[in-house]
Amino acid sequence: MAGHSKWANIQHRKGRQDAVRAKLFSKFSKEITVAAKMGDPDPDKNPRLRLAVKEAKSASMPKDNIERAIKKATGGDGDDYEEIRYEGYGPSGVAVIVEAMTDNRNRTASNVRSTFSKNGGNLGETGSVGFMFDRKGEVIYPASVGDADTVMMAAIEAGAEDVDSSEDGHVIWCADTDLNDVATALEAALGESESTKLVWKPQTTTELDLEGMQKLMKLIDALEDDDDVQRVTTNFEASDEVMAQL
């Protein structure tokens, strides 16, 4: 999915900025703490925690920060966060899914609704755009790990569903419930992945021109700036020329 992989590239570029990086680490800490609270504090015995730690490490989050987030859960500290999903439409009718963790549902709902309204979007009911996406496991490897056939064979043996290979790397897809097992098998065959996480994979995409992309990025940036928002997913697609001008 071109739009999907390009969005990953946008996140990667933004991730190099220190301010964004600090906010990203804060979001990872929250996910790790919640995962550790809900299950075993040992990542080897808690698939959700293992994936959260893996994603944090792939973004170069320091080991001390990760351990501190786990200790926060085992020590009984930290707020009780509730996981909420918001759905709506951005500029040009692009579908948007916002995943949040909050200790104040009313505050978060109000902020997300306001952000959509101020940036040319409309917040809908839960399920209003979710049907356009599939919940999938996504494992990303660099192109250097092997050619398309090598990765495809490893993915099939690991129980994955599909592979998108390009000069940028390999994106391996699997059922959401299989992510932990597939990622473990791939690691044994191909080594450490660049990223392993649960995602919303768009079934269809909306093509945007430069103006449309600029408006959408304004909405996404505003949403991601909210401390309660963990992840924003959209179904945009844009040409390489448009992406290069952002």
N, C-alpha and C positions, 0 to 999 in steps of 0.2 A: 504494500500500500504506500504509494509515493508520498502522499500527504503525511502519513504516519511517520515514515522514516525521516522526512524533512523536519517534522516537529521535534523529533529527538535531537536533530542537529541544532535547532534553535536553542533548545534547552542546554545543550552542551556549550554553545557559545556564551550564553548568559551565565552559565555556571562558573565561568572564569572570573566574573566580577566579585570582588570581596564582599560587598554588601549582600548580594544575592546568595553568595556562598554561606554566609553566616545564617541567613534566614532558612536556607536549605538544610543546614545542619540541625537547626531548631526543629524543623518538621520531621527529620529522620529520628531525632531523639524522642519526639512524642510517639511516633509509630513504634519504636523499639520498646519504650516504656509500656505502652498499651499491650503490645504483643507478649511481653514478659509477664504482665499482670494477668492476662487471660489464660496463659498456659504455664509450661515449665520454664524457669529462667535459664535453662541450659539450651542453647540454640540447636544442639544435636537432637534434642528430644522435643523440640517445638518448631515445626516447619515454618509457621508464620514469622517467628522471631528470627529464624535462620535466614529467611529471605530478606527481612528488614535489615539485618546486620550486613548481609551481602550487598544490598543496594547502597547502604551507607558507605561501606568500604570502597565500592566502585566510584563513589563521588569523592574519595580521598578524605573521608571523615576520620579524624584521629581516633586511635584505639581507646584513649582515655575517655573521650566523649561517649563512645559506645558503651564502655563498661559502666560509666557513671549513670547512663540512662537505664541500664539493666538493674543496677543497685537501687535506683530510685523506686523501681517497681517492687523489688524484693524487700525493701525497707518499709514498704507501706506508705511511702511519700507520694507526692504528686496528686494532681486532681483526678477526679473520675471523668474521663473523656467519653463522649458519646459520638459514635460514627454516624454521619448523616451524608446523604447524597442529594445534590440539587441538580435539576435539569432545566435547560432552557435553550433559547436561540440567540445567537450573536448577530452582528451585522451581516447582511447578505443572506440571512437564513441559515447560517452555519450552526449545526447542532453542538451544544456544549454540555459536558458533564463535569460537575464540580464535586470533588470528594473532600469532606471536612471532618475534623475532630474538634469537638468543642465541649466546654464545661458550662456553656450558656446557649442553649438552642435558640432562644429569642433574639439574642444579640447577633448571632451568626446569620440567621435567616434574614434579619433586617439589613445587615451589611451586604450580604450577597445580592439581595433584591435591589438594593440601592445602586450597587456597582453595575448590575446589568442595565438598569434604567438609564444611568448617567453615560453609558458607553454604547448606546444604540442596540441594546439587547432586550430580551423579555424572559423573565424567569417563569417557567411553566410548572406543572404538577409533576410529581415523581412518576416516571414512566412516559413522559411526553416525548422524550427523544431516545430513551434507553433502548427501545426496540430497534433502533438503527445501528446498535453496536452489539458485539458478542464479547462476553467476558472470557479472556484468554490468558494463558501464560506466555510470556515473551522472554526469550533468552537471546542476547546479542553477543556475537563473537567478531573480532576483527578479521579482515580479509586474509591477514597473514597466517591464520590458523590452518588454512588449507583451501583447496579448490572446492567448487560447488558440489562435485560428486562425493568428495571425501566427507564434507559436512552433511550432505543429504543422507549418506549411509549411516553416519553416527547418529543422526536425528531419528531415522527410522528405527534403529536398534534401541534407541532410548525411549521410544514410544511417542515421539512427537507427531504432529499432524501435518505440518507444512514447513517449508523453508523458503525465504526470499533471499537470494544471494546477489550481490552487486559488487562493484569495485569499492564501495564504502564498507562492506562487511557482510555478515550473515545474520539474518533475523530468523530465529526458530520459534515456531508457534506450537502450542499444545493446549489441551483442555485445562481449564483453570484448576481443577482438582488434581491434575497430574503434575503440576509445575515442580513441586519438590522432588518427586521421583525422577522426572525427566532431567532436571537441572543437575541432580547428583550423578546420573548416568553419563550425561554430556561432559561433566567435569572430569570423570574418569577417562573418557575417550579423547577429549580435546583440551583439557586444562581449564584454568579459571576463566569464566566469562567476563565480558565487559559490564554486563547488566543482566539481572534476573528479577523479573517482577510480574505482578498481575496487572493487566491493562484492559482498557475498553477498546476493542478493535472495530473501527467503522466498517459497516457492510457496504455503504455507498459514500461517496465524497462530494463536496461542493467546491467547484473550481473558483478561485479568487484571483482578481487582478491586483496590481500593486496597491491601489487605494483601498480595496477590500481587505487586503492583508494588513495594512497599516491600522485600519480601524479595529480589526480583530485582535491584533497584538496589543492594542491599547486596552481592550477589555481583559485579555488574558493577564497582562502585567498587573492591572488593578486588582484582579481576583487573587493572583498569586501573592500580592503584597499583603493580603489579609492573613494574620497569624493563624487563624482557624482553618484556613484552606490548605489541604495537603497536596492535592493534585488537580490539574485541569486538563481535560481531554476534549478535543474537537474533531470534526470530520472534514477539515479543509483540505484542499489540494491546490498546489500552486506550481508554476513552472520554475525551472532553475533560474531563468532571467529575473523573475519577480523576486525570488528568494535572495538573489545576489544584491538586490537594491535595498533590502531591509536594513 
